[in-house]
């Protein structure tokens, strides 16, 4: 079962920055490291970056990572919408969005002005949801496979864009840590 505190910590550092992130990144680093040493190291790299940047520089890095279309096959834009990575842009994603909204409403949660499949919205829901079964389902069936696609090849670079993608990789690693299928992948 995913830690609600871990989900909340990642939601804070993966959200569009409105304030300095070093403290939030430090807390996230501590929680991530308890799940996976590699995840903790990726968050530590982001924390070091965040400590040296103004809010404006963090906002620019976030926008480059998640909002601007790079128009490059070598470094494609990483849209922060899990449904986009699971279903592309078709009727299955639409059904996924409707289903998420229904589940959110049933638990008194609102995605606000953001689409319900935004990774930060899903993390906030998992952090707030007291239904462990539903949280586990969203993590297993949406977040983990979506993050796997979103973070493929991430974690090696030093630019803000690459470090934000490294956070996605760290989240993925923290979520799959200790799972038997993950241990098999690591051994291969």
Secondary structure, 3 states (H helix, E strand, C coil): CCCHHHHHHHHHHHCCCCCCCHHHHHHHHHHHHHHCHHHHHHHHHHHHHHHCCCHHHHHHHHHHHHCCCCCCCCCCCCCCEHHHHHHCCCHHHHHHHHHHHHHHHHCCCCCCCCCCCEHHHHHHHHHHCCCHHHHHHHHHHHHHHHHHHHCCCCCCCCCHHHHHHHHHHHHHHHHHCCCHHHHHHHHC
